[in-house]
Amino acid sequence: MKDYKNGYRPSDPQDMSHNLVELGKGDVDLKAIVDWGEHNGVQYYAIEQDFSQIGMFSSMRESFEYLSNL
């Protein structure tokens, strides 16, 4: 799973530093994705973080906590 702010352009590597964010801080409807997954038998979710403004481990911790509390 990955979250980003509206306007993110994957083709522009410079854009990662401004728009890739921890889960729950962007504009992706992650609750809807997880709800769909739970309804359709998804057992595992992977968190992907290409860039972090707060450090990779801090980003992963925040994203995991958000996902765990949905």
N, C-alpha and C positions, 0 to 999 in steps of 0.2 A: 504494500500500500504506500502511496505517496500523496502528499498534499502540496498544493501550490495556490498562489493568489491568481485571480483573473488577470489575463494579459501575459501569462508565462509563454515564452516562445522556446520550445525545446531545441530548435535549430540554432539558437543563439547562446553559446556557452557563457557569455557575460551575464545573461539573464538569470542564471541560477542563483547568484548572490543576492538578488533582489526578490525573487519570487518563490523559491523552494523553501518550505517551512515545515515545522513539526506537525504531526497529525493533529487536527482540530484547530489549527491556526490559519488555515487557508480556506479556499472556497469550494473544495470538493465535498460532496454530501456523503461523508464516510458512514454516517449512521444508516443511510439507505443501502449502502453497499454491504455493511455487516448484517443488516436485517435480511437482505436478499440471501446472503451467504448462509445465515442460520436456517432460513426456510428451505434452502436447497442442499443442505448437507455438507457445507464447507467446514472442515475440521481445523485448518491451520491458516493463519494469515502471516504474511511476511511484510516487514517494514523496510522500505527502501529509502535511504537518505543520501542523496548525491552530494549535497553541500550543507554546511551548517555554519551559522553565524555565532553559535554558542558552544561549539565543540561537539564532535560526533557522539560521544557517550552521553552528554547531556541531552542532545536531540533525541537519541534513541530512548533514553529514560522517559522523557516527556511524552514521546509518541506512544510508548508502551503503556504508560499510565492512562493516557487518554483512551486508547483502544480497550484497555482492561475495564474502564468505567462506562463504556457504552451500554 
